[in-house]
């Protein structure tokens, strides 16, 4: 029988960086008793992202930060939207280049993630924030 569940996750960030939420999402899948289906995540913000990335070597995430710092530097004179600081518009640009939605299949009662894959909130702002994620589970 097809079922669904809607949840909200809250992630407190401490500034720019990656915050893994794989365990929290996996726990909701297990608690809901889903064996097959789809987990859809939506980050309710415009200056942070959701992504699936390697969770084994933290240097991968540091390299991504360095790459994006070069691609979209804080304080770039190109940007006029700076009402919340030099990282304001760069954070929005970083979000536009990544994603705020993820869809992950559920198979065998678990998220269909690869061995080294983790789900992350990528905070693009320098200051701490509380980020909300809407999670919809659909399946049986």
N, C-alpha and C positions, 0 to 999 in steps of 0.2 A: 504494500500500500504506500503510495506516494505521500510523503510528509514534508513539512518545512519548519524551520525555526529561524527567528530573527534575534540577533544579539547585538549589543554594543560593547566594544572594547575601548578602554581608555589607556593611553600610553603617555606617561609623563617623561618628557625629554629634558636633558640638561644642556641643550644647545646642539649645534650642528653635529651630526653623526648618525650612525645606524643603531637601531633598537630592534632586536629580534623578538618576534611575536609568534614564532612557530609553535611553541609549546602551548600557548594560550588558545590558539585556533584549533590545534589538534585535540586539546582537552574538550572543547565544545563539540567537536565531531564525535568523540567517544561518548560523552555524556548523552548526546542526542540519539545514540544507537544507530547512526547512519552506517550502512554497509557499502552502498553505492550512491553516487549523486554528484553534487556540485557545491562547492563553497565559493561564494562571491563576496569579496571584500571591497569596501568603498571608503576611502579616507575623506573625511568631511572638511578638507582644508585646501588652500591654494598655495601654500608655501612649504609643503612637505610632500613626500611621495611614498608609494608602496612599491616594493620590488622583491623579486625572488633572486637571491644571490648566493654565492658560495659562503658556507658557514664554517669551513675548516680553517682556512688561512686568513687571518684578519688583515694581512697585507693587501688582499684583493680590495677590501673596502677602503683602506687608506689610499690605494692607487686611484680608486674612483673619485675620492675626495680631491686628490691632487689634480686629476684630469678636469673635473668640473671647476676647480678654482682657476685653472688656466682658461677654460672655455667661457665661463661666466664669472669674472672676478668681481668681488665686492668693491663698491666705490667707483665703478666704471662711469666715466663722464657721459657715456651714451644714455644712461638712464635718468629720467626725470622723476619717476615715482620713487621718492626716497623719504616719505613721511615718517617711516619707522626706522630709518637708519640706512647706512650704506649697504646692508645685506637685504634690504626690502625687495627691490625689483630683481636682483639676482636670484633670490629664493623663488620668486614666481617663474622666472625663466627656467630654473632647474626643474621645477615641477612640470612645466610645459614640455620639457624634453624627456621626461620620464612618464610616470603614470600615477593615477590615484585609484585605479581599479585593478583588481586581480580576480581571475576565475581559476580555481584549482579543482580538478576532478577528485572525487572520493572513490577509492576502490579498496575492497577488502577491509572496510572499516577504518581506513586511514587516508590522509591526504596523499595524493599521488605525486610526491616530491622525490627527486633524485637523491642519491646518497649524500651529496655535499650541498644540497639546496636548503636554504632557510628563507622564511618570510620576514621582511624588514620594513619598519617605518624609517624613512630617511629624512631626518630633520634637516631643513635647509637654512633655518634661522640660527643666529648666534646665541640668542637668549632662550631660556627654558620655555617650553610650552606644554599644554595638555592637549593631546591629539585624540580625536574620536574616530573610531572605525566602525562602520555599520557592516555587520556580517550576516549574510543570508545563506542558510543551509537548505538544500532541496535534494530529496532523494528517498531511499527506502532502507 
